[in-house]
Amino acid sequence: MTDLTKLVNNQKELYYAGKTMTHTFRKHQLQKLKSMLKRYEPRIYEALNKDLNKSSYEVLMTELGFLFQEIDETSKYLKDWMAVEKVKTPTTHKGAKSYIYKQPYGVSLIISPWNYPLHLALAPLIGAIAGGNTAVIKPSEFTPYTSALLKEMIEETFEPKFVSVVEGEKETTQELLNLPFDYIFFTGSTKVGKIIMEKASQQLTPITLELGGKSPCIIDEDAKIELAARRVAWGKFMNAGQTCVAPDYVLVHESIKQDFIKQLKIEIEKMYTANPIENDDFTKIVNAQHFDRLLNHLDDSKVIFGGASDRNLEKINPTIMDNVTWEDPVMQEEIFGPILPIRTFENVSELREEIDHARNPLALYYFSENSQKQEWVMKNLSFGGGCINDTIMHLANSNLPFGGIGASGIGNYHGKSSFEAFTHRKSILKQTTSFDLSFRYPNSNIGRKVLKKLFK
């Protein structure tokens, strides 16, 4: 505890010295981060393969590629984002000017998960650096190779007073949460998010919570079935379903259910072969605990495709379950694995009741060619973000804020939103001293008349 306290105090010392406040410093640190990733790229592929059996394709697409793009965009626009904003001043404030300053929070704590252990540790760090903060990163203990590599890379690239990585079990996370951080950014489960929020509330520490939930994928009767099946299969079974915004279950229109399931099976085999367990590029389940949890979700009487598993490899084949009810174990929590339950609907009006079983999911996907139905779904259902006629891809647009609502999270990030997540918009009114309007003071002869005229 003493070492962690010293680490936080040292970062506060650097922050209070004002070193992080300039555009030049922040941009230089972002370029160092990019150079670090390029320098360590071969070892990044190796670490993620050891932890999750991720293929080089998945690492580049879902981990490294996003980070390179995010660093480049942030570096390009950072000076504009940092600039003081001048805003309008009402006539009641004659002589004054109004501004918004972008103030860093200070020393930030970033707690990252295991499913995208590089991406979800460093994407928030980009926002922290851009915003002028220092950072302590606590990576997941479930991906030890990537966690150790993160620590090595950060120590070789940044001074510990600016960015540090602290490894450890959940007890280490608990110790960190007792320290006086100025901001906490957490990515993980809703269950743990509640604990983080409770700890933050004890010190009134501002937070961002990136959580999850049961994200529905709705396939309406007029959807292009082949395209929908391909995009659902890709979004669901990427990273073996261990993605916070993966389609958690499908709501397919009753009239096209069998056609959709038939095509979905075809697309899965095209992408991952007939037996993905034997496919060296198919991601494994992170550990034995999660492997067993997922097996407990399987009901052989409802499995219509897949279902095979290998305990030694910690792999489960992409699996489709049919005739699933909300009472089944697979529907009681976010699945976070390669199991896809199928439910049906007949009218769009039924969708709200269905989704209310697991309210405010992190994502929602709707496949339809009807623009009116598209608008109804987007406007009338509550969720963090999503796609029309696609899955996952909204994450790849840095102009779209990414985050949940209610049980799926608080706050958002990506692109400019990452900068805004790690900065406070500080309002400043600069008043003139050349004259003083007496009507605002009590006992002014004309004050009452002027105020009535202004506020009528």
C-alpha positions, 0 to 999 in steps of 0.5 A: 500500500505504501508503494501505491500511495507513493506512486499516486503522490508522485504523479500528483506532484508531476501534475501540479508542476504543470508539466502535462498542460501544454499541447507540445507535451501531450502530442509528444507523449501520444507519438511516443505511445504510437512508436511504442506500439510499432516497436513492440508489435511482434511481441504484442501479437505473441502475447495476445496469442498466448493469452487468448489464441488471437490470430494476427488478423484479429489483433490487427483489426480489433486491438492495434488498428484502432489504437493507431487510428485513434492516436493519429486523429487525436494528435491531428485535432488536439490543439483545436480540442484544447482551445479555450471556447468563447461562448455567448454572454446574455445582455444582462451581463453587459461588459462581460465575456464568457469562456470554457476552459478544458481542465484536466482532472489530474491523476487518473486510474484506468482499470481494463478488462481481459477480453481486449487487454491491449485495446481497452487499456490503451484507448482510455490512456489516449484520452487521459494523455490528450486531456493532460492527465497522468495515469495508472493502468491496472490491467486484468490478471486474467491475461498475464502475458499481455499484462506483463508486456503492457508493464514492460512497454510503459516502463520503457516508454514513459516516466512512472510519474506520468504513466505506470502499470500496476499488476495484481489480483483483485486485492490490488484493484481494491487497494488502488480504489482506496487511493485519492485518484482524481478520475476513474475509468473502468471497463468491465462487467456491470457487477464489478461496475457497481463496486467501482461506483460505490468506492468512487462515491466515497471520495466523490471521484468522477468516473466513466463506466464502460459496462455491458449487457445483453445486446439484442440483434433484431432481424426483421421480415424484410431484412436481406437474410444472407447479408444479415447472417454474415454480419451477425456471425462476424459480430457474434463470434469474433473473439469467440463472442468475448466482446461487450458489444457482440450480439447477445441474442437474436430476435428474428421475425417468425416468418424468416426464422428458418431461412435465417438460421439456415444461412447463419450456419452456412456463414459460420462454417465459411468463416470458422470452418466446420469444426472451429475447435481445430482452427488454430485461428479461433479464439479460446475462452480466457480461462477455465472458470469462464469456460465452465460458466459457458458450458453451464449455459448450454442446454443440449435439448435446445442446441441446434448447431455447434455445442462441441467443446474442448476443455484442454484447449478451452475452446467452444464451437460457435453454438446456436440455441433455439426455443430459448426463454427468458427463464433459461440460464443463458438469458440470465446474464450477458453471455460473453462467449460463442453461444447465440440464443434465438428468439422470435417476434411477429410485430415491431411493437413487441420489441420493447417488451422483449428488450425490457427483460434486460433493459438498457443494453450496451448495443442494439442491432436492427436489420431491415430495409424499411426506413420508417421501422428503422427510425422507430427502433432507433428512437423508441428503444433505449440502448447505448449505441448500435447499427442499422444493417450491421454489427459492431462497426459503430465502434470503429467510427471515432466520431461516434461517442461510445458508451452505455446507459444505465446498467450498461454504463456511464459516460462515453469515449472514442475520438474527441469524446475521449478527450472530453471524458478526461477533462472538465469543462470549466466555465469562466466569466470575465467581467469588465471593470470599466463600468458597473451596472448598478441595477443588479444591486439592492436599493437601486432606484432604477433596478426594479424597472430594469429587471422587470424589463429584462426578465418579462 
